[in-house]
Amino acid sequence: MSTITSIVITYNEENNISECLESLKWTNEIIVVDSNSTDRTAELAKRFTDNIYTTDTLSFSKKRNLALEKTTCDWIIWIDADERVSAELSHEIYDIINHPSNKYEAYLINRSSFFINKFIKHCGWYPDYTLRLFKRTAGIRFDDARVHEKLIYNGKTGKLKNELIHYTDKDFEHYIKKLNSYTTSSSLDLHEAGKKANIADIIFRPVFTFIKMYFLKLGLLDGYTGLIVCTLSSIHVFMKYSKLYFLK
């Protein structure tokens, strides 16, 4: 029988960590990498695993690579603290990794994201396939991006049917806190890649983002919450390219 490790990275996630790790109890090994949380994150995580590693504040990718080094099982699934693996998804994963004719080294999992008061089904947020399950021997490392890091791996990729539940933002305050942090990290990644921003980027990219998400990706079908998602996403783009502009 194949074994599986789950990886979670955390920082001040006491409101999420218990439900997250509860949804991973079916895995053979749980690894948590915590960035010196000042709340009860580490204390609550100890109820589910002894494999808790504390680091200074590192990028998401570096923390995931640290966790990757600690794994011992055949397969790895990585999720964030605000995500949950449903019972249906866990059963599907168990069946897939133990199927004798399995021909894939990695799998994409569709995320269903809950924003403030509802699951978003349009806006370009859904479907949202992300690579979260892979063979340990196929995974090389996570790339160096500060945010939205990706796994570098060898092998073929398949898709799973069941969804990963993502409780992305519980209120506006939570989103605004992430907005500043994420746009700073994204602008630094672009700057280090040699990208530059001009006034046209700052003016037109946010407008195009809103049009694409609200009209082309049918965000209007998500009602008022869809309008908020599309508007905030355009503000995200505005801030990212504004910060990139000043980095020059």
C-alpha positions in Angstrom: 0.0 0.0 0.0 1.3 3.5 -0.9 1.8 6.0 1.9 1.2 9.7 1.8 2.5 12.8 3.6 0.5 16.0 4.0 2.3 19.4 4.1 1.0 22.6 5.6 2.8 25.9 6.2 1.5 28.3 8.8 1.7 31.7 10.3 -0.9 32.8 12.9 -3.5 30.4 11.7 -5.2 29.5 15.0 -8.6 30.0 13.4 -7.9 27.6 10.6 -5.3 25.0 11.6 -7.5 22.6 13.6 -10.1 22.1 10.8 -7.3 22.0 8.2 -5.4 19.2 10.0 -8.5 17.4 10.9 -9.2 17.0 7.2 -5.7 15.5 6.8 -5.9 12.9 9.6 -6.3 10.1 7.0 -2.7 10.8 5.7 0.2 8.7 7.1 2.3 11.7 8.0 1.5 15.4 8.7 4.3 18.0 8.5 3.8 21.6 9.6 6.3 24.4 9.0 5.4 27.4 11.2 7.0 30.8 10.9 7.1 31.6 14.6 3.4 32.2 15.0 2.5 34.4 17.9 -0.9 32.8 18.5 -1.9 29.2 19.3 -1.1 27.8 15.9 1.7 25.5 17.0 -0.1 24.5 20.2 -3.2 23.4 18.2 -1.1 21.7 15.5 0.6 19.5 18.2 -2.8 17.8 18.7 -2.4 16.3 15.2 1.3 15.8 14.7 4.7 15.9 16.3 6.3 16.9 13.0 6.3 20.7 13.6 9.3 22.7 12.4 9.7 26.4 13.3 11.5 28.8 11.0 12.1 32.5 10.7 10.0 34.4 8.3 10.8 32.7 4.9 9.0 32.9 1.5 6.2 30.4 0.9 8.4 28.4 -1.5 11.3 28.1 0.9 9.0 26.9 3.7 7.5 24.3 1.4 10.9 23.1 0.3 11.9 22.7 3.9 8.8 20.6 4.4 9.5 18.6 1.3 12.9 17.7 2.7 11.2 16.2 5.8 8.8 13.9 4.0 9.2 10.1 4.1 6.1 8.8 2.3 5.6 7.7 -1.3 3.2 10.5 -2.1 2.8 14.1 -1.0 -0.2 16.4 -0.8 0.3 20.1 0.1 -2.5 22.5 1.1 -2.8 25.8 2.9 -4.2 26.3 6.4 -7.4 27.9 4.9 -8.1 24.8 2.8 -9.9 21.5 3.6 -9.7 18.1 2.0 -13.2 16.7 1.8 -14.0 13.0 2.7 -14.8 12.4 -1.0 -11.4 13.9 -2.1 -9.5 11.8 0.5 -11.2 8.6 -0.7 -10.4 9.4 -4.3 -6.7 10.2 -3.5 -6.4 6.9 -1.5 -7.8 4.9 -4.4 -5.7 6.7 -7.0 -2.3 6.3 -5.3 -3.0 2.6 -4.7 -4.4 1.7 -8.1 -2.1 -0.7 -9.9 -2.6 0.9 -13.3 -1.9 4.5 -12.1 0.2 6.2 -14.8 0.6 9.7 -13.4 3.3 11.1 -11.1 1.2 14.2 -10.2 -2.4 15.4 -10.0 -4.3 18.6 -10.4 -7.0 19.3 -7.9 -9.9 21.7 -8.5 -10.4 24.3 -5.8 -13.8 25.7 -4.8 -13.2 29.1 -3.1 -15.5 30.6 -0.5 -15.2 34.4 -0.3 -16.8 36.2 2.6 -20.4 34.8 2.2 -20.5 32.4 -0.7 -18.6 30.0 -3.0 -17.5 31.8 -6.2 -18.4 29.9 -9.3 -17.2 32.4 -12.0 -14.8 35.4 -12.1 -12.0 33.1 -13.4 -11.9 31.6 -9.9 -13.7 28.4 -10.8 -12.7 25.9 -12.0 -9.3 26.4 -10.5 -7.0 23.4 -11.0 -3.8 23.5 -9.0 -1.1 20.8 -8.7 -1.3 19.6 -5.1 -0.6 15.8 -5.2 2.6 14.2 -6.4 5.0 11.3 -6.0 7.9 12.2 -3.7 10.4 10.8 -6.2 8.9 13.1 -8.9 8.9 16.3 -7.0 12.2 18.3 -7.3 11.4 21.5 -5.5 9.1 24.5 -5.3 10.2 27.5 -7.5 11.6 30.7 -6.0 8.4 32.8 -6.3 7.4 34.7 -3.2 3.7 34.0 -3.8 1.8 31.6 -5.9 4.8 29.2 -6.0 4.7 26.2 -8.2 6.2 22.7 -8.0 9.0 21.7 -10.3 8.6 18.0 -11.0 9.1 15.2 -13.5 6.4 13.0 -14.9 2.8 13.0 -16.3 0.0 15.0 -14.8 -3.6 13.8 -14.3 -6.8 15.4 -12.8 -8.9 14.4 -9.8 -12.7 14.7 -9.8 -13.4 15.9 -6.3 -12.6 19.4 -5.0 -10.4 21.0 -2.5 -12.4 23.5 -0.4 -10.7 26.9 0.0 -12.0 29.4 2.6 -10.1 32.3 1.1 -11.2 35.5 2.9 -13.7 35.7 5.8 -14.0 39.5 5.7 -12.7 42.6 4.0 -10.1 43.2 6.7 -8.5 39.8 6.0 -8.4 40.5 2.3 -6.8 44.0 2.8 -4.1 42.6 5.0 -3.2 40.0 2.3 -3.5 42.6 -0.4 -0.6 44.7 0.8 1.6 41.7 1.5 0.9 39.8 -1.7 1.2 42.9 -4.0 4.6 43.7 -2.5 5.8 40.1 -3.0 4.5 39.9 -6.5 6.0 43.3 -7.5 9.4 42.1 -6.1 9.2 38.9 -8.1 8.5 40.8 -11.3 11.3 43.3 -10.5 13.8 40.5 -10.0 12.7 38.9 -13.3 13.6 42.2 -15.1 10.1 43.4 -15.6 9.2 47.1 -15.5 5.9 49.0 -15.2 4.9 52.2 -17.0 1.8 54.4 -16.6 -0.1 52.4 -19.2 0.3 49.3 -17.1 -1.0 51.1 -14.1 -4.0 52.5 -15.9 -5.1 49.8 -18.3 -4.2 46.5 -16.6 -6.6 47.0 -13.7 -9.4 48.0 -16.2 -8.7 44.9 -18.4 -8.7 42.7 -15.3 -12.1 43.9 -14.2 -13.6 43.5 -17.7 -12.1 40.0 -18.1 -13.3 38.8 -14.7 -16.7 40.4 -14.6 -17.8 40.1 -18.2 -15.7 37.5 -20.0 -15.4 35.2 -17.0 -19.0 35.8 -16.1 -18.4 37.2 -12.6 -21.6 39.1 -12.9 -23.4 35.7 -12.4 -21.9 35.6 -8.8 -24.1 38.6 -7.9 -22.9 41.4 -5.6 -20.1 39.2 -4.2 -18.8 38.6 -7.7 -18.7 42.4 -8.3 -16.7 42.8 -5.1 -14.2 40.0 -6.2 -13.7 41.5 -9.6 -13.3 45.1 -8.2 -10.8 44.0 -5.5 -8.8 41.9 -8.1 -8.5 45.0 -10.3 -7.2 47.0 -7.2 -4.8 44.2 -6.6 -3.4 44.6 -10.1 -3.2 48.4 -9.7 -1.2 48.1 -6.5 1.1 45.4 -7.9 2.1 47.5 -10.9 2.3 50.7 -9.0 4.7 49.2 -6.6 6.7 47.7 -9.5 6.8 51.2 -11.1 8.4 52.7 -8.0 10.9 49.9 -7.6 12.8 51.2 -10.7 
